Amino acid sequence: MASGSSEVEEQEQERVMLRDRPEWSDVTPLPQDDGPTPVVPIKYTEEFAEVMDYFRAVFAADERSPRALSLTAEAIHFNAGNYTVWHFRRLLLESLKIDLHDELEFVQRIAADNSKNYQIWHHRRWVAEKLGPDARNAELQFTKKVLSVDAKHYHAWSHRQWVLQALGGWEDELDYCSELLEQDMFNNSAWNQRYFVITKSPLLGGLEAMRESEVLYTVKAINVYPENESSWRYLRGLYKGETISWANDPQVSSVCLKILSSKTLFWILSVTVINRIKTSEMPLRL
């Protein structure tokens, strides 16, 4: 049984209650035990309560079957944050030897409406780790799709960094960062990823080897948007642990003098002062 298409088709059809499905006639649902006098009982929908009652039954019996796997998909559909359901699903995937490429498709559908759910990303990483390098391109494309909607999506960036380090795919990552920064030079997440790439990629030789070209790139960005704090922080990060080199680099001193001598200085300081006042911080000493 594939974990992807058949489950979705089942969900998209007009839903039949589990008690009315012949394949579940042998299972006695296990109701949630809230005690004899619950203070604030949760008013679950009938469908949700029934799915969880049947899930508790198969979970208690440790039933490793295709119908149990299908049931986890229904439970996740109702509540994608239930870590016990996701845990049991992983046990079923392994026991039933399901094609995990189908599982990636299943997770992608669930993530469409729950992209900031920790359980989904944990499960996705587990699947990708099991597939190994075969999952690399799919994972990079998946995170790229998420980031195209939310360019600062924490989970997507974290997952992407894990993929690069665990499965590879560094070849085009610096170009991808440049592409995102062309779209939005103020995207601090893209600057962060760029720094991650030049310091972690086994293909680029490390920070020292990349410093000259990255300083040139960053100086150009600063000249376009001198008020962008992200590019200034990135420039400083390129000299991490080397204060003397930072102070003596003619490219750095040149861009600082250029910005300081321009009319932009007054605007930058004005905005900074206003922001300090708004956050109740002490005003700058000019």
Phi, psi and chi 1 to 4 in degrees:
 res  aa     phi    psi   chi1   chi2   chi3   chi4
   1 MET       -  130.2  170.6 -174.4  171.5      -
   2 ALA   -80.0  143.4      -      -      -      -
   3 SER   -85.6   -1.8   65.8      -      -      -
   4 GLY  -102.3  -83.9      -      -      -      -
   5 SER   -61.1  -44.0   59.0      -      -      -
   6 SER   -63.7  -37.7   59.2      -      -      -
   7 GLU   -67.3  -40.7  -69.5  173.5  -23.8      -
   8 VAL   -67.7  -41.4  170.7      -      -      -
   9 GLU   -59.2  -38.9  -70.9  170.8    1.6      -
  10 GLU   -64.4  -40.7 -179.1  178.9   -7.9      -
  11 GLN   -70.3  -32.4  -69.2  175.5   11.6      -
  12 GLU   -76.5  -24.0  -71.0  177.6  -13.2      -
  13 GLN   -74.0  164.7  -65.5  171.5   -1.2      -
  14 GLU   -60.6  123.5 -175.5  175.2   -9.9      -
  15 ARG   -72.5  136.2 -169.3  172.9 -174.7  -78.2
  16 VAL  -107.0  131.5  176.9      -      -      -
  17 MET   -59.1  145.9  -61.6  -65.3  -75.2      -
  18 LEU   -59.7  -36.4  -69.3  168.4      -      -
  19 ARG   -65.9  -17.0   59.4  176.8  175.0  -93.8
  20 ASP  -100.2    4.5  -64.4  -33.9      -      -
  21 ARG   -97.4  126.1  -58.8 -178.7 -161.8  177.7
  22 PRO   -56.5  -35.3  -25.1   34.7      -      -
  23 GLU   -69.6  -11.0   66.9  -90.8   25.4      -
  24 TRP  -109.7    9.1  -72.2  103.1      -      -
  25 SER   -66.3  -21.2   60.4      -      -      -
  26 ASP   -90.6   -0.6   62.1  -44.1      -      -
  27 VAL  -104.4  131.4  176.0      -      -      -
  28 THR   -96.2  116.0  -60.1      -      -      -
  29 PRO   -58.2  148.0  -19.6   31.8      -      -
  30 LEU  -113.1  101.2 -175.0   59.3      -      -
  31 PRO   -64.7  157.1  -18.1   31.8      -      -
  32 GLN   -71.1  134.3  179.1  170.9  -52.4      -
  33 ASP   -99.2  102.8 -176.4    5.9      -      -
  34 ASP   -98.3    8.8  -71.3  -30.5      -      -
  35 GLY    88.4  170.6      -      -      -      -
  36 PRO   -68.9  -33.4   24.4  -34.2      -      -
  37 THR  -135.2   75.2   55.3      -      -      -
  38 PRO   -62.4  135.4   23.4  -33.4      -      -
  39 VAL   -69.7  -51.3  178.3      -      -      -
  40 VAL  -130.9   80.0 -174.0      -      -      -
  41 PRO   -65.4  140.5   24.8  -34.0      -      -
  42 ILE   -82.5  133.4  -60.7  174.8      -      -
  43 LYS   -89.2   86.7 -171.8  174.2  179.3   60.0
  44 TYR   -74.8  154.7  -61.4  112.2      -      -
  45 THR   -71.2  157.3   63.7      -      -      -
  46 GLU   -61.1  -41.2 -177.5 -177.3    6.9      -
  47 GLU   -64.4  -45.3  -68.0   82.0   -0.9      -
  48 PHE   -64.2  -46.0  174.9   79.3      -      -
  49 ALA   -60.2  -41.6      -      -      -      -
  50 GLU   -66.2  -44.9 -174.6 -162.8   48.3      -
  51 VAL   -58.7  -44.3  166.1      -      -      -
  52 MET   -69.7  -32.5  -67.9  -50.6  -60.2      -
  53 ASP   -63.6  -42.5  -70.9  -10.2      -      -
  54 TYR   -71.7  -36.4  -84.7   83.7      -      -
  55 PHE   -62.6  -44.0  171.4   76.9      -      -
  56 ARG   -60.0  -34.0  -84.2 -173.5  -73.3  -87.7
  57 ALA   -67.6  -48.3      -      -      -      -
  58 VAL   -72.4  -30.3  -61.0      -      -      -
  59 PHE   -68.0  -42.6 -177.5   69.8      -      -
  60 ALA   -64.3  -34.1      -      -      -      -
  61 ALA   -85.3   -6.4      -      -      -      -
  62 ASP    52.7   48.0 -165.8   23.7      -      -
  63 GLU   -78.7  115.9  179.4 -176.8  -43.9      -
  64 ARG  -101.7   83.6  -51.4  -71.3  178.8   93.4
  65 SER  -137.6  161.5   66.2      -      -      -
  66 PRO   -58.6  -37.0  -28.1   37.0      -      -
  67 ARG   -68.8  -31.2   72.2  175.4 -178.2  178.6
  68 ALA   -67.5  -38.6      -      -      -      -
  69 LEU   -64.1  -43.4 -178.4   64.0      -      -
  70 SER   -62.9  -35.5 -179.8      -      -      -
  71 LEU   -66.7  -37.6 -177.3   61.7      -      -
  72 THR   -62.8  -34.2   63.2      -      -      -
  73 ALA   -64.3  -39.1      -      -      -      -
  74 GLU   -68.3  -41.4  -68.7 -164.1   54.7      -
  75 ALA   -63.5  -39.9      -      -      -      -
  76 ILE   -67.7  -35.3  -71.7  167.7      -      -
  77 HIS   -59.0  -38.8  173.0   73.7      -      -
  78 PHE   -79.8  -34.1  -77.3  110.8      -      -
  79 ASN  -151.1   97.5  178.3   13.5      -      -
  80 ALA   -75.3   -3.4      -      -      -      -
  81 GLY  -101.2    6.9      -      -      -      -
  82 ASN   -80.0  102.4 -169.4  -39.7      -      -
  83 TYR   -68.0  -28.6   56.8   86.0      -      -
  84 THR   -66.3  -39.9  -57.5      -      -      -
  85 VAL   -64.8  -43.8  175.5      -      -      -
  86 TRP   -63.2  -41.6  -77.6  108.4      -      -
  87 HIS   -59.5  -47.4  167.7   72.0      -      -
  88 PHE   -65.8  -35.1 -169.0   52.4      -      -
  89 ARG   -61.4  -40.3 -174.3  174.1  178.5   85.0
  90 ARG   -64.0  -39.7  -73.1 -170.1  -76.1  -84.2
  91 LEU   -61.4  -40.9  -64.0  179.2      -      -
  92 LEU   -67.8  -41.2  -67.8  168.9      -      -
  93 LEU   -59.0  -41.1  -70.3  169.5      -      -
  94 GLU   -71.3  -45.2  -73.4 -167.2  -56.6      -
  95 SER   -64.2  -39.2  -63.6      -      -      -
  96 LEU   -89.6   -2.9  -60.2  174.2      -      -
  97 LYS    53.5   50.4  -57.8 -174.3 -174.9  -52.8
  98 ILE   -74.8  145.0  -62.0  -62.0      -      -
  99 ASP   -65.6  113.4 -175.4  -11.6      -      -
 100 LEU   -73.7  -13.3  -66.3 -179.7      -      -
 101 HIS   -64.8  -36.6  -69.7   91.8      -      -
 102 ASP   -65.1  -34.6  -69.0  -27.8      -      -
 103 GLU   -66.9  -33.9 -173.4   66.3    6.6      -
 104 LEU   -61.5  -39.3  -70.3  179.9      -      -
 105 GLU   -66.3  -39.2  -64.7  179.7    9.3      -
 106 PHE   -61.6  -46.5  170.3   76.5      -      -
 107 VAL   -63.2  -38.2  176.1      -      -      -
 108 GLN   -62.5  -38.4 -176.2  162.6  -27.9      -
 109 ARG   -67.6  -41.7  -75.6 -170.1  -68.2  -87.3
 110 ILE   -67.2  -37.8  -61.8  -61.8      -      -
 111 ALA   -68.6  -19.7      -      -      -      -
 112 ALA   -55.9  -34.2      -      -      -      -
 113 ASP  -113.2    2.8  -63.2  -41.6      -      -
 114 ASN  -141.1   44.6  -58.9  -88.3      -      -
 115 SER   -69.0  -13.3   71.0      -      -      -
 116 LYS  -110.2   27.9  -65.1 -172.8  177.3 -179.9
 117 ASN   -92.7  119.9 -177.7  -47.7      -      -
 118 TYR   -59.0  -39.6  -78.9   93.2      -      -
 119 GLN   -62.6  -36.7  -62.1  -55.0  -37.6      -
 120 ILE   -64.3  -45.8  -71.4  174.8      -      -
 121 TRP   -69.3  -35.2  -70.4   98.0      -      -
 122 HIS   -63.6  -43.7  175.4   71.8      -      -
 123 HIS   -65.9  -41.8 -173.7   75.2      -      -
 124 ARG   -61.3  -41.2 -179.5   99.0 -172.1 -177.4
 125 ARG   -65.2  -39.8 -179.3  174.2  -62.8 -169.6
 126 TRP   -59.7  -45.6  177.9   86.2      -      -
 127 VAL   -63.2  -47.4  174.8      -      -      -
 128 ALA   -61.8  -37.4      -      -      -      -
 129 GLU   -65.7  -38.3 -165.5  168.8   22.9      -
 130 LYS   -66.3  -38.9  -69.2  -69.2 -176.6 -178.6
 131 LEU   -76.1  -28.4  -71.9  172.1      -      -
 132 GLY    73.2 -151.9      -      -      -      -
 133 PRO   -54.1  -23.2  -28.0   36.9      -      -
 134 ASP   -62.2  -22.9  -74.0  -12.9      -      -
 135 ALA   -91.9   -5.7      -      -      -      -
 136 ARG   -55.4  -55.6  177.8 -178.8   61.7 -154.3
 137 ASN   -63.3  -39.4  -68.3  -22.0      -      -
 138 ALA   -63.5  -39.7      -      -      -      -
 139 GLU   -71.0  -39.2  -65.5  -48.9  -78.7      -
 140 LEU   -65.8  -39.5  -68.1  176.2      -      -
 141 GLN   -68.8  -37.3  -72.7  -58.9  -44.8      -
 142 PHE   -62.9  -48.5  175.5   63.8      -      -
 143 THR   -66.3  -35.9   55.2      -      -      -
 144 LYS   -62.6  -38.5 -176.0  178.1  -72.3 -170.7
 145 LYS   -65.3  -42.3 -176.1  176.0 -178.8  179.0
 146 VAL   -64.7  -42.5  173.6      -      -      -
 147 LEU   -70.8  -21.2  -68.4  168.6      -      -
 148 SER   -69.8  -21.9   68.5      -      -      -
 149 VAL   -93.6  -40.6  177.5      -      -      -
 150 ASP  -136.3   96.8 -179.4   -2.9      -      -
 151 ALA   -68.3   -9.8      -      -      -      -
 152 LYS  -116.9   25.0  -60.5 -177.7  180.0 -178.1
 153 HIS   -66.2  111.0 -162.8  -63.9      -      -
 154 TYR   -59.4  -47.1  169.0   78.4      -      -
 155 HIS   -63.2  -41.2  -62.7  -75.3      -      -
 156 ALA   -64.2  -43.7      -      -      -      -
 157 TRP   -65.2  -42.6  -80.0  120.0      -      -
 158 SER   -62.0  -43.2  178.6      -      -      -
 159 HIS   -66.4  -41.0 -172.7   72.5      -      -
 160 ARG   -62.0  -41.9 -168.8  174.7 -176.8   88.0
 161 GLN   -64.3  -38.7  -70.0 -175.4   -6.4      -
 162 TRP   -62.9  -44.3  174.1   81.7      -      -
 163 VAL   -58.5  -46.8  170.5      -      -      -
 164 LEU   -59.6  -43.8  -69.2  168.3      -      -
 165 GLN   -75.7  -34.7  -69.0 -176.4  -59.6      -
 166 ALA   -91.0  -34.6      -      -      -      -
 167 LEU  -117.5  -13.2  -52.6  178.9      -      -
 168 GLY    93.5 -170.4      -      -      -      -
 169 GLY   107.5   22.7      -      -      -      -
 170 TRP   -71.0  -20.0  -64.5   96.5      -      -
 171 GLU   -52.0  -41.8  -64.9   81.0    2.2      -
 172 ASP  -109.1    8.7  -59.2  -40.7      -      -
 173 GLU   -70.4  -37.4 -166.5   64.4   14.3      -
 174 LEU   -65.9  -38.5 -163.1   60.3      -      -
 175 ASP   -64.1  -36.7  -71.0  -21.8      -      -
 176 TYR   -64.1  -40.7  176.0   57.3      -      -
 177 CYS   -62.4  -42.3  -66.4      -      -      -
 178 SER   -62.5  -39.1  -62.8      -      -      -
 179 GLU   -62.3  -44.2  177.3 -175.3  -32.1      -
 180 LEU   -66.1  -37.7  -70.4  178.4      -      -
 181 LEU   -73.1  -27.1  -70.3  171.5      -      -
 182 GLU   -66.5  -34.6  -74.8  177.7    9.7      -
 183 GLN   -74.4  -36.7  -63.7  170.4    7.8      -
 184 ASP  -154.4   99.5  178.3   11.9      -      -
 185 MET   -68.1  -13.5 -164.6   61.3   72.7      -
 186 PHE   -93.2    6.2  -68.1   83.8      -      -
 187 ASN   -74.3   93.6 -174.8  -13.8      -      -
 188 ASN   -64.6  -26.2   57.7  -64.4      -      -
 189 SER   -66.5  -38.6  -63.9      -      -      -
 190 ALA   -68.7  -37.6      -      -      -      -
 191 TRP   -63.2  -41.5  -77.3  106.8      -      -
 192 ASN   -61.9  -43.2  179.2   72.3      -      -
 193 GLN   -64.8  -37.2 -179.0   71.4   -2.9      -
 194 ARG   -61.6  -42.8 -169.1  176.4 -173.6   94.1
 195 TYR   -65.9  -39.1 -167.8   80.9      -      -
 196 PHE   -58.6  -42.5  173.1   80.7      -      -
 197 VAL   -67.6  -47.3  173.3      -      -      -
 198 ILE   -71.9  -20.0   67.1  168.7      -      -
 199 THR   -97.5  -21.1   55.4      -      -      -
 200 LYS  -111.5  -24.1  -58.4  -66.3 -174.8 -178.6
 201 SER   -64.6  129.7  172.4      -      -      -
 202 PRO   -74.5   -3.8   28.2  -35.7      -      -
 203 LEU   -97.1  -13.6  -52.7  177.3      -      -
 204 LEU  -106.2  -12.6  -60.7  178.4      -      -
 205 GLY    89.9    1.7      -      -      -      -
 206 GLY    94.3  178.3      -      -      -      -
 207 LEU   -60.8  -46.0  179.7   57.7      -      -
 208 GLU   -62.5  -40.6 -172.8  173.7  -12.5      -
 209 ALA   -68.2  -29.2      -      -      -      -
 210 MET   -96.3   -6.6  -66.3  -64.0  -64.9      -
 211 ARG   -58.5  -49.8 -179.6  175.0  -67.1  135.4
 212 GLU   -60.2  -48.3 -176.0  175.3   -6.0      -
 213 SER   -68.7  -35.1   59.6      -      -      -
 214 GLU   -72.3  -34.6  -74.6  -57.7  -67.4      -
 215 VAL   -63.0  -43.7  168.7      -      -      -
 216 LEU   -60.3  -44.6 -179.1   60.3      -      -
 217 TYR   -61.3  -44.6  175.7   88.6      -      -
 218 THR   -71.1  -38.6  -48.7      -      -      -
 219 VAL   -60.8  -39.9  166.0      -      -      -
 220 LYS   -62.3  -41.1  -71.4 -179.5  178.7  178.3
 221 ALA   -65.6  -38.9      -      -      -      -
 222 ILE   -66.5  -38.6  -71.2  173.0      -      -
 223 ASN   -63.5  -30.3  -79.5  -38.9      -      -
 224 VAL   -79.7  -44.6  176.7      -      -      -
 225 TYR  -130.6   78.6  -66.1  108.0      -      -
 226 PRO   -64.9  -16.7   22.1  -33.2      -      -
 227 GLU   -85.9   -0.1   70.7  -82.3   15.1      -
 228 ASN   -81.3  107.7 -175.6    4.0      -      -
 229 GLU   -63.8  -32.9 -176.8  178.7   -4.4      -
 230 SER   -60.8  -44.4  -64.2      -      -      -
 231 SER   -68.2  -35.6   52.7      -      -      -
 232 TRP   -65.7  -42.3  -76.0  103.1      -      -
 233 ARG   -65.5  -37.9  -74.0 -173.5  175.4  -85.6
 234 TYR   -63.7  -43.2 -176.0   78.6      -      -
 235 LEU   -59.5  -43.9 -179.2   62.4      -      -
 236 ARG   -65.2  -38.0 -173.5  169.6 -175.8  174.2
 237 GLY   -64.0  -25.2      -      -      -      -
 238 LEU   -66.7  -15.0  -65.8  173.3      -      -
 239 TYR  -115.0   28.0  -64.7   88.0      -      -
 240 LYS   -55.3  123.4 -175.4  176.8 -179.0  179.5
 241 GLY    79.3    3.3      -      -      -      -
 242 GLU  -132.5   70.6  -63.5 -170.1   26.6      -
 243 THR   -61.9  -38.3  -53.6      -      -      -
 244 ILE   -64.2  -43.6  -64.6  177.6      -      -
 245 SER   -63.2  -38.5  -63.0      -      -      -
 246 TRP   -61.3  -44.1  155.7  -99.2      -      -
 247 ALA   -73.5  -29.1      -      -      -      -
 248 ASN   -98.1   -6.6  -66.7  -25.6      -      -
 249 ASP   -70.7  120.6 -168.2  -45.1      -      -
 250 PRO   -63.2  -29.3   21.1  -32.8      -      -
 251 GLN   -64.5  -39.6  -70.3 -169.0   87.0      -
 252 VAL   -69.9  -49.6  175.0      -      -      -
 253 SER   -63.0  -35.3   57.1      -      -      -
 254 SER   -65.4  -46.3  176.4      -      -      -
 255 VAL   -69.0  -33.9   70.7      -      -      -
 256 CYS   -64.7  -45.6  -71.8      -      -      -
 257 LEU   -64.3  -38.4  -71.2  171.9      -      -
 258 LYS   -63.9  -45.0 -179.4  178.1  179.5  179.8
 259 ILE   -69.5  -41.1  -59.1  -56.1      -      -
 260 LEU   -64.3  -30.9  -73.4  169.6      -      -
 261 SER   -87.4   -4.8   62.9      -      -      -
 262 SER   -93.6  166.2   69.2      -      -      -
 263 LYS   -69.7  -11.7  -65.2 -179.0 -179.8  179.3
 264 THR   -65.4  -26.7  -50.5      -      -      -
 265 LEU   -55.4  -46.5  174.5   61.4      -      -
 266 PHE   -61.4  -39.9  177.3   77.7      -      -
 267 TRP   -66.7  -43.0 -173.2   85.9      -      -
 268 ILE   -61.1  -47.8  -65.5  173.5      -      -
 269 LEU   -65.2  -36.9  -67.8  177.1      -      -
 270 SER   -63.6  -46.9  -61.8      -      -      -
 271 VAL   -62.5  -41.7  171.2      -      -      -
 272 THR   -62.0  -44.8  -55.1      -      -      -
 273 VAL   -62.3  -44.5  169.7      -      -      -
 274 ILE   -60.2  -44.1  -69.1  171.6      -      -
 275 ASN   -64.2  -38.1  -72.4  -24.5      -      -
 276 ARG   -63.0  -41.7  -69.6  -71.6 -179.6   95.4
 277 ILE   -65.3  -42.8  -66.6  172.5      -      -
 278 LYS   -62.0  -33.4  -74.9 -178.9  177.9  179.0
 279 THR   -95.3   11.5   56.2      -      -      -
 280 SER    61.4   28.7  -60.6      -      -      -
 281 GLU   -87.9  163.7  -64.5 -179.4    9.4      -
 282 MET   -66.2  140.5  -67.2  -64.0  -68.8      -
 283 PRO   -66.5  155.0   23.0  -33.4      -      -
 284 LEU   -65.2  148.4  -68.9  175.7      -      -
 285 ARG   -90.5  112.0  -66.5 -178.7 -178.8  -89.2
 286 LEU   -98.4      -  -58.3  178.1      -      -
